[in-house]
Each structure stands twice: as structure tokens, then as C-alpha cells.
């Protein structure tokens, strides 16, 4: 039983992803946010993947505006990446 519980914790930790990017759009009615992710690695690279995320708790979007740089973490919910934590940088 202890091994099974450890396996579940490890899987949950692997499923969560920590990222950073710039907010390009917020739709408070739909509870979504679009973020251009910052590329990792090579200095001087421009652009990054632009992706729309569902937000688990709409109240998290209150202090966030388009153009803000943010750090956020996502998990998979109903087959879609969902932000469970977000903060301005």
C-alpha cells in the first residue's frame, strides 16, 4: 500500500509543470488566459509558444492583465492544461 501511495504522489508531481511567460489575452467570462511562453535555453531566441489555458479559480485572474509577465504552474484537467497557480513576476 505504501508503494502505491508513493507512486500516486510521484505521478502527481510529474504532471505539474512550472512555466513562465507573458499574458497576451484574458477572457474572464470563459475563465481562460492566453500566455506566450518564454523559450528556455538559447539566449537571444525570440518568441515562444502561445497557448490558451483554462483557469481553475477565476479569482486568480483579478490581479493579472495583458502584458504582465507571469510564473505559473499547470496540471491536466479534462484533457486540457489548467492553471492551478499564477503570479506576476
C-alpha positions as CSV (number, residue, x, y, z in Angstrom):
1,X,0.0,0.0,0.0
2,X,2.9,2.4,0.8
3,X,4.4,1.8,-2.6
4,X,1.1,2.5,-4.4
5,X,0.7,5.8,-2.4
6,X,4.3,6.8,-3.3
7,X,3.5,6.1,-7.0
8,X,0.5,8.4,-6.9
9,X,2.5,11.2,-5.3
10,X,5.2,10.8,-7.9
11,X,2.8,10.8,-10.8
12,X,1.0,14.0,-9.5
13,X,4.4,15.8,-9.1
14,X,5.4,14.8,-12.6
15,X,2.1,16.0,-14.1
16,X,2.5,19.6,-12.7
17,X,4.6,21.8,-14.9
18,X,6.1,25.2,-13.8
19,X,6.5,27.7,-16.6
20,X,6.8,31.5,-17.3
21,X,5.6,33.7,-20.0
22,X,3.8,36.9,-20.9
23,X,0.0,37.3,-20.8
24,X,-1.4,38.2,-24.3
25,X,-5.2,37.8,-23.6
26,X,-7.6,37.2,-20.7
27,X,-11.2,36.1,-21.1
28,X,-12.7,36.4,-17.6
29,X,-16.1,35.3,-18.7
30,X,-14.8,32.0,-20.1
31,X,-12.2,31.6,-17.4
32,X,-9.3,31.4,-19.8
33,X,-5.9,33.1,-20.2
34,X,-3.6,33.1,-23.2
35,X,0.1,33.1,-22.5
36,X,3.2,33.4,-24.7
37,X,5.6,31.1,-23.0
38,X,9.2,32.2,-22.7
39,X,11.6,29.9,-24.6
40,X,14.1,28.2,-22.4
41,X,17.7,27.6,-23.3
42,X,19.4,29.8,-26.0
43,X,19.9,33.4,-25.2
44,X,18.6,35.7,-27.9
45,X,15.9,33.5,-29.2
46,X,12.6,35.3,-29.8
47,X,9.1,34.3,-29.5
48,X,7.6,31.3,-27.8
49,X,4.6,29.1,-27.9
50,X,1.3,30.9,-27.5
51,X,-1.3,28.8,-25.7
52,X,-4.7,29.3,-24.1
53,X,-5.2,27.8,-20.6
54,X,-8.3,27.2,-18.5
55,X,-8.0,28.7,-15.0
56,X,-9.1,26.5,-12.1
57,X,-10.2,29.5,-10.0
58,X,-11.3,32.7,-11.8
59,X,-10.3,34.8,-8.8
60,X,-6.7,34.2,-9.7
61,X,-7.1,36.4,-12.8
62,X,-8.1,39.5,-10.9
63,X,-4.6,41.0,-10.4
64,X,-3.4,39.8,-13.9
65,X,-3.6,41.9,-17.1
66,X,-2.5,41.6,-20.7
67,X,1.2,42.4,-21.0
68,X,2.1,41.1,-17.5
69,X,5.0,38.6,-17.2
70,X,3.9,35.7,-15.0
71,X,5.1,32.4,-13.5
72,X,2.5,29.7,-13.4
73,X,2.0,26.0,-13.0
74,X,-0.4,23.8,-14.8
75,X,-2.0,20.4,-14.5
76,X,-4.0,18.4,-16.9
77,X,-7.8,18.6,-16.3
78,X,-10.4,17.0,-18.6
79,X,-7.7,16.6,-21.2
80,X,-6.8,20.3,-21.2
81,X,-3.9,22.2,-19.5
82,X,-5.3,24.1,-16.5
83,X,-3.5,26.8,-14.5
84,X,-3.6,26.0,-10.8
85,X,-1.2,28.7,-9.6
86,X,-0.2,32.0,-11.2
87,X,1.8,35.1,-10.0
88,X,3.1,38.2,-11.6
89,X,6.9,38.5,-11.9
